[in-house]
């Protein structure tokens, strides 16, 4: 459980959470350069008029642009 490792108890019944240094999306997408399913680093959501949205980010392996369409 990744969240448990970044939580710290600072007082009784009080916890603090430190997020990851590089933000990442909770879903994976296909990288056309690596030809594999990879995590999206530094994700940006872009809304389109069809009601769907596009998540753009960087490949965790090669750093190339990865695009995921979410409906």
C-alpha positions in Angstrom: 0.0 0.0 0.0 1.9 3.1 -1.3 -0.2 5.6 0.7 0.8 4.1 4.1 4.5 4.7 3.4 4.0 8.5 2.9 1.7 9.1 5.9 3.2 10.2 9.2 1.7 10.5 12.6 2.4 14.0 14.0 0.1 13.8 17.1 -2.5 11.4 18.6 -5.3 11.1 16.0 -3.5 13.5 13.6 -1.7 12.3 10.5 0.0 14.1 7.6 0.3 13.0 4.0 3.2 13.9 1.7 2.3 13.5 -1.9 4.8 12.1 -4.5 7.5 14.4 -5.9 6.3 13.7 -9.4 2.6 13.6 -9.8 1.2 10.6 -11.7 -2.2 9.5 -12.9 -4.0 6.5 -11.3 -4.5 4.8 -14.6 -2.1 3.4 -17.3 -1.9 4.2 -21.0 -0.2 2.7 -24.0 3.1 4.3 -24.9 3.7 4.1 -28.7 7.5 4.4 -28.3 7.9 1.7 -25.6 5.0 -0.4 -26.9 3.9 -1.1 -23.4 1.3 -0.1 -20.8 2.9 2.6 -18.6 2.0 5.1 -15.9 1.3 8.7 -16.9 3.7 11.2 -15.2 2.7 14.9 -14.8 -0.9 14.3 -16.1 -3.0 17.1 -17.6 -6.8 16.7 -18.3 -8.1 18.3 -21.4 -11.8 18.5 -21.9 -13.3 18.0 -25.4 -16.8 18.9 -26.6 -18.0 15.3 -26.9 -18.2 15.0 -23.1 -15.1 12.9 -22.9 -11.7 14.2 -21.8 -8.1 13.5 -22.8 -5.4 12.8 -20.2 -1.9 13.8 -21.5 1.3 13.0 -19.7 4.8 11.7 -19.9 5.8 8.0 -20.2 7.3 6.6 -17.0 9.9 4.7 -19.0 11.1 6.9 -21.9 9.6 10.4 -21.1 7.7 10.5 -24.4 4.2 12.0 -24.7 1.3 9.6 -23.8 -2.3 10.3 -24.5 -5.3 8.5 -23.0 -9.0 9.2 -24.0 -11.4 8.7 -21.1 -15.1 8.5 -21.8 
